[in-house]
Amino acid sequence: MLSIQSNEIKTHFSGVLKQVEQGQEFLITKHKKTIAKLMPYTTDVSNQTQAKQAVEAMKKLKTLKLSSAEISDYRHIGRR
């Protein structure tokens, strides 16, 4: 992944865009702070499916009525 300053991207936008079309990703920085990520748009169905599955799993978690302490315990177990 490449990094580019915000003032440079204004100057070289068409060239950067061509690289993005070829799969390159850019972090856009301003005053040495990352402010955005520029990456190719994808219509990859598997990514959309994974996102939908994650949302559904989170909705199911809400129905379990777990306390914050229980959620914290499960989170710590998952990190082991």
Steps between C-alpha positions, in 0.01 A plus 500: 500500500636838402465829684433833331454851637168672437662781301680245277183308423340819368791543260530136391140383534462339157823301543404390849157399374658283228709324764189444714326344198793256482451400864734737686382644832599840637497658843432872461677714758476860610765647728643147551162370625308235304160638407369255240558174316452484123449152362335329205124462516393140507170331442638178643193312617694309767593828676138612496387161627752508784385848600136393502586192708688716750204736536262208552731349763511832685119521492480151651740602776262778604225245561717307749469777763858458626639731766802714417707284738400185311582661167838606636570147623416353159718759329797407720444129435498567125837675518678200646 
